[in-house]
Amino acid sequence: MTPLAQKLKSQIALSGPIPFSEYMAACLFDPEWGYYTNLKAIGRKGDFITAPECGPYLAQAIANFIKDKLQKLSNPVILELGGGTGQLAFDLLSALDMPVRYLILDKSPSLKALQQEKLKDFQVEWCEQIEIQGLEGVILANEFFDALPVERFVKTAAGAVLTHVDYQNAEFIETGDGERFEKCLILKEVLQPILGVFKRGMALVIDYGAEQVMRSTLTAYHQHKIVSVFDRPGECDITAHVDFTDLAEAFLAQHWQVEFLKPQNQFLLEQDILPKAGIGPEDYALKRLLDPRLMGELFKVLCVNK
């Protein structure tokens, strides 16, 4: 039993079953035993791979898309939500090659250490909350929203019923029988303090999901394999597809306007990131980003403006 599993078991024994969102939040962000608190690798040595770990293609596309907009601002800012290993920031700052204030909002001490090592030759600032007002620039969120804790519901004849996590017969279980689905109910709560500090700007969200997610997509990963969400609490990544309609509505509630939602492969191709010689047989990483059967269409790019 992992240390976090023991902690959650004791909590449930004392206070009863907990909402799934509370379980997921603990698994990912517990200040001592959470997955992201201690995560030290992304990519082949970790449990999952992200687009920045596939090469500079996503960063180059973003640079091509935002550079003109940043150059029109007197004090341009890029705020990245969840900086991963720092690879996206490294490639983006290298591609932009212009003065820009780069902020990373990340609560993971282990990932922050990776980022600081990766970005030691750049001027980057780290924060856990934004206290500056009147910013102008770009918000980047690459695989940020899929890790926000979700509530789980089970469909019944009387409607949707919230599920809880209990501990019975030496294992964690989820209450309720029937078809399940998830909803992230904290989107507005998460976005409000971030969007509120921007006087004007653009947000680019790159994540996997759909316009509307109508089924359960909750998944846990350990060493690139799918495992139970109740397996090794605190040592596995837990994620759910982003419902981009819900996310867009959360932006609209803060008076940001949707410019587009499109598949990742369309966004990348529109920004002219293909090698001049074309895609060769050895360009597996680029193929992974573009192939509709892999990341090309499952991943979407949402652009909103204020």
C-alpha positions as CSV (number, residue, x, y, z in Angstrom):
1,M,0.0,0.0,0.0
2,T,1.4,3.4,-1.0
3,P,1.7,6.1,1.7
4,L,-1.1,8.1,0.1
5,A,-3.3,5.0,0.0
6,Q,-2.8,4.6,3.8
7,K,-3.6,8.2,4.3
8,L,-6.8,8.0,2.3
9,K,-7.8,4.8,4.0
10,S,-7.5,6.4,7.4
11,Q,-9.4,9.5,6.3
12,I,-12.3,7.4,4.9
13,A,-12.3,5.2,8.1
14,L,-12.6,8.4,10.2
15,S,-15.1,10.5,8.0
16,G,-16.7,8.2,5.5
17,P,-16.6,7.9,1.7
18,I,-15.2,11.0,-0.1
19,P,-16.2,12.6,-3.5
20,F,-14.2,11.3,-6.4
21,S,-12.9,14.8,-7.1
22,E,-11.3,14.8,-3.6
23,Y,-9.7,11.4,-4.2
24,M,-8.4,12.5,-7.6
25,A,-7.1,15.8,-6.2
26,A,-5.2,13.9,-3.4
27,C,-3.7,11.4,-5.9
28,L,-2.4,14.1,-8.1
29,F,-1.7,17.1,-5.8
30,D,-1.3,15.9,-2.2
31,P,1.5,18.2,-0.9
32,E,3.5,15.2,0.4
33,W,2.5,12.1,-1.6
34,G,0.7,13.5,-4.8
35,Y,1.7,12.3,-8.2
36,Y,2.6,15.8,-9.5
37,T,4.3,16.7,-6.2
38,N,6.9,14.0,-6.9
39,L,6.9,13.6,-10.7
40,K,10.4,13.6,-12.0
41,A,10.1,12.6,-15.7
42,I,7.8,13.0,-18.7
43,G,8.3,11.0,-21.8
44,R,9.8,7.6,-22.3
45,K,11.2,7.6,-18.7
46,G,7.9,8.6,-17.2
47,D,4.3,7.5,-17.4
48,F,3.1,9.5,-20.4
49,I,4.4,11.6,-23.3
50,T,3.4,15.1,-24.3
51,A,3.7,17.1,-27.5
52,P,6.7,19.1,-26.4
53,E,8.6,15.9,-25.8
54,C,8.1,15.0,-29.5
55,G,10.3,17.8,-30.7
56,P,10.0,21.6,-31.3
57,Y,7.1,21.3,-33.7
58,L,4.3,22.5,-31.3
59,A,6.5,25.3,-30.0
60,Q,7.4,26.5,-33.5
61,A,3.7,26.5,-34.5
62,I,2.8,28.5,-31.4
63,A,5.7,30.9,-32.0
64,N,4.5,31.4,-35.6
65,F,1.0,32.1,-34.4
66,I,1.6,34.5,-31.6
67,K,4.8,36.4,-32.6
68,D,3.1,39.2,-34.5
69,K,0.6,39.7,-31.7
70,L,3.3,39.9,-29.0
71,Q,5.3,42.4,-31.1
72,K,2.4,44.8,-31.0
73,L,2.5,44.9,-27.2
74,S,4.8,47.2,-25.2
75,N,5.4,44.7,-22.4
76,P,4.4,41.3,-23.7
77,V,3.9,38.4,-21.3
78,I,3.6,34.7,-21.8
79,L,2.0,32.8,-18.9
80,E,2.3,29.0,-19.1
81,L,-0.1,27.0,-16.9
82,G,1.8,23.9,-15.8
83,G,5.2,23.9,-17.3
84,G,5.9,20.2,-17.6
85,T,9.6,19.6,-18.0
86,G,10.2,23.1,-19.3
87,Q,10.6,21.8,-22.8
88,L,7.8,23.8,-24.3
89,A,9.1,27.1,-22.8
90,F,12.7,26.2,-23.9
91,D,11.6,25.6,-27.5
92,L,9.2,28.5,-27.6
93,L,11.6,31.1,-26.2
94,S,14.2,29.8,-28.7
95,A,11.8,30.1,-31.6
96,L,10.5,33.6,-30.7
97,D,13.9,35.2,-30.1
98,M,12.4,38.4,-28.8
99,P,12.1,40.2,-25.5
100,V,9.1,38.7,-23.6
101,R,8.3,38.2,-19.9
102,Y,7.8,34.4,-19.4
103,L,5.9,33.2,-16.3
104,I,5.2,29.6,-15.3
105,L,2.4,28.8,-12.9
106,D,3.2,25.4,-11.4
107,K,2.7,24.0,-8.0
108,S,4.9,20.9,-8.5
109,P,8.2,21.2,-6.7
110,S,9.8,18.3,-8.6
111,L,8.7,19.7,-12.1
112,K,9.7,23.2,-11.1
113,A,13.2,21.8,-10.4
114,L,13.3,20.2,-13.9
115,Q,12.1,23.5,-15.5
116,Q,14.7,25.6,-13.7
117,E,17.5,23.4,-14.9
118,K,16.1,23.3,-18.5
119,L,15.6,27.1,-18.6
120,K,18.6,28.3,-16.7
121,D,19.8,30.3,-19.7
122,F,16.5,32.1,-20.1
123,Q,14.8,34.8,-18.0
124,V,11.8,32.9,-16.6
125,E,9.7,33.6,-13.4
126,W,7.9,31.0,-11.4
127,C,4.8,31.5,-9.3
128,E,2.0,29.5,-7.6
129,Q,-0.5,32.4,-8.1
130,I,-0.6,35.5,-10.2
131,E,-0.6,38.8,-8.2
132,I,0.3,41.2,-11.0
133,Q,-2.6,43.2,-12.6
134,G,-3.0,44.6,-16.1
135,L,-1.0,42.0,-18.0
136,E,-1.0,41.8,-21.8
137,G,0.0,38.7,-23.8
138,V,-0.6,35.0,-24.1
139,I,-1.8,32.3,-21.8
140,L,-0.6,28.8,-22.7
141,A,-2.1,25.6,-21.3
142,N,-0.7,22.4,-22.8
143,E,-2.2,19.3,-21.1
144,F,-3.2,21.4,-18.1
145,F,-7.0,21.0,-18.0
146,D,-7.0,17.2,-18.4
147,A,-5.4,16.9,-15.0
148,L,-7.9,19.0,-13.1
149,P,-9.9,16.9,-10.6
150,V,-13.4,15.8,-11.9
151,E,-16.5,14.7,-10.3
152,R,-17.9,11.3,-11.2
153,F,-21.6,10.6,-11.8
154,V,-23.6,7.5,-12.4
155,K,-26.7,7.6,-14.6
156,T,-29.9,6.4,-12.8
157,A,-33.6,6.5,-13.7
158,A,-33.9,9.4,-11.3
159,G,-31.0,11.3,-12.9
160,A,-27.3,11.7,-12.4
161,V,-26.0,10.7,-8.9
162,L,-22.6,11.8,-7.6
163,T,-20.2,8.9,-6.8
164,H,-17.9,8.6,-3.8
165,V,-14.8,6.6,-3.1
166,D,-14.9,4.1,-0.2
167,Y,-12.5,1.6,1.2
168,Q,-14.0,-1.9,1.7
169,N,-12.5,-5.4,1.8
170,A,-8.9,-4.1,1.6
171,E,-9.5,-2.0,-1.6
172,F,-10.8,1.3,-2.8
173,I,-14.1,1.2,-4.6
174,E,-16.5,3.6,-6.2
175,T,-20.1,3.8,-5.0
176,G,-23.0,3.4,-7.3
177,D,-23.9,1.0,-10.1
178,G,-24.5,2.0,-13.7
179,E,-23.0,4.0,-16.6
180,R,-20.6,6.6,-15.4
181,F,-19.4,10.0,-16.7
182,E,-17.2,12.9,-15.5
183,K,-17.6,16.6,-15.2
184,C,-14.9,19.1,-14.2
185,L,-16.9,21.5,-12.0
186,I,-14.0,23.8,-11.0
187,L,-13.2,25.3,-14.5
188,K,-14.5,28.8,-13.6
189,E,-12.9,28.7,-10.2
190,V,-9.5,27.8,-11.7
191,L,-9.8,30.3,-14.6
192,Q,-11.1,33.4,-12.8
193,P,-8.0,34.5,-10.9
194,I,-5.8,33.7,-14.0
195,L,-7.9,35.5,-16.6
196,G,-8.7,38.4,-14.2
197,V,-5.1,39.7,-14.2
198,F,-5.1,40.2,-18.0
199,K,-6.1,43.5,-19.5
200,R,-6.0,42.0,-22.9
201,G,-4.6,38.9,-24.5
202,M,-5.0,35.5,-26.0
203,A,-5.2,32.0,-24.5
204,L,-4.2,28.9,-26.3
205,V,-5.3,25.6,-24.8
206,I,-3.8,22.4,-26.3
207,D,-5.4,19.2,-24.8
208,Y,-7.2,16.0,-25.7
209,G,-10.9,16.0,-25.7
210,A,-14.0,16.8,-27.7
211,E,-16.5,19.6,-28.2
212,Q,-18.7,17.6,-25.8
213,V,-17.6,14.6,-23.8
214,M,-20.6,12.3,-23.5
215,R,-19.0,9.3,-21.9
216,S,-16.5,8.3,-19.3
217,T,-12.9,8.9,-20.3
218,L,-11.3,8.7,-16.9
219,T,-7.9,6.9,-17.3
220,A,-4.9,6.2,-15.1
221,Y,-1.4,5.6,-16.4
222,H,1.7,4.0,-14.9
223,Q,4.8,3.5,-17.1
224,H,2.8,4.1,-20.3
225,K,0.2,1.4,-19.4
226,I,-3.4,1.9,-18.5
227,V,-4.2,0.8,-14.9
228,S,-7.1,1.2,-12.5
229,V,-7.6,4.7,-11.0
230,F,-7.4,2.9,-7.6
231,D,-4.1,1.3,-8.4
232,R,-1.1,2.7,-6.5
233,P,-2.7,6.1,-5.4
234,G,-0.2,8.9,-5.7
235,E,2.1,6.9,-8.1
236,C,-0.1,7.0,-11.2
237,D,-1.3,9.8,-13.5
238,I,-5.1,10.2,-13.5
239,T,-6.7,12.1,-16.4
240,A,-10.0,12.8,-18.1
241,H,-10.7,14.2,-21.6
242,V,-11.4,17.9,-21.7
243,D,-15.0,19.0,-22.6
244,F,-14.2,22.0,-24.7
245,T,-17.8,23.3,-24.6
246,D,-17.6,23.5,-20.8
247,L,-14.2,25.1,-21.1
248,A,-15.3,27.6,-23.6
249,E,-18.2,28.6,-21.4
250,A,-15.8,29.1,-18.5
251,F,-13.8,31.5,-20.6
252,L,-17.0,33.3,-21.9
253,A,-18.1,33.8,-18.2
254,Q,-14.9,35.9,-17.8
255,H,-15.7,37.9,-21.0
256,W,-13.1,36.2,-23.2
257,Q,-14.3,35.4,-26.7
258,V,-13.7,32.1,-28.6
259,E,-11.8,32.5,-31.8
260,F,-11.5,28.8,-32.9
261,L,-11.4,25.2,-31.8
262,K,-9.6,22.9,-34.3
263,P,-7.7,19.6,-34.3
264,Q,-4.0,19.8,-33.4
265,N,-2.9,18.5,-36.8
266,Q,-4.8,21.3,-38.6
267,F,-3.3,23.9,-36.3
268,L,0.2,22.6,-36.8
269,L,-0.1,22.4,-40.6
270,E,-1.6,25.9,-40.8
271,Q,1.6,27.2,-39.1
272,D,3.9,25.7,-41.7
273,I,6.0,23.6,-39.5
274,L,6.7,20.7,-41.9
275,P,10.3,20.1,-42.9
276,K,11.1,21.5,-46.4
277,A,12.1,18.0,-47.5
278,G,8.8,16.7,-46.3
279,I,8.1,14.1,-43.6
280,G,10.6,11.3,-43.8
281,P,10.2,7.7,-42.5
282,E,12.4,8.6,-39.5
283,D,10.1,11.5,-38.4
284,Y,8.1,9.4,-36.1
285,A,7.6,12.2,-33.5
286,L,6.1,14.5,-36.1
287,K,3.9,11.8,-37.5
288,R,2.7,11.1,-33.9
289,L,1.6,14.8,-33.6
290,L,-0.2,14.8,-37.0
291,D,-1.6,11.3,-37.4
292,P,-5.4,11.4,-36.7
293,R,-5.2,7.9,-35.2
294,L,-2.7,9.2,-32.6
295,M,-2.5,12.8,-31.4
296,G,-3.6,14.6,-34.5
297,E,-7.3,14.7,-34.0
298,L,-7.8,13.6,-30.4
299,F,-5.9,16.7,-29.4
300,K,-7.6,20.1,-30.0
301,V,-6.4,23.7,-29.9
302,L,-8.8,26.2,-28.4
303,C,-8.0,29.9,-29.0
304,V,-9.8,32.6,-27.0
305,N,-9.3,36.4,-26.8
306,K,-9.9,39.3,-24.6
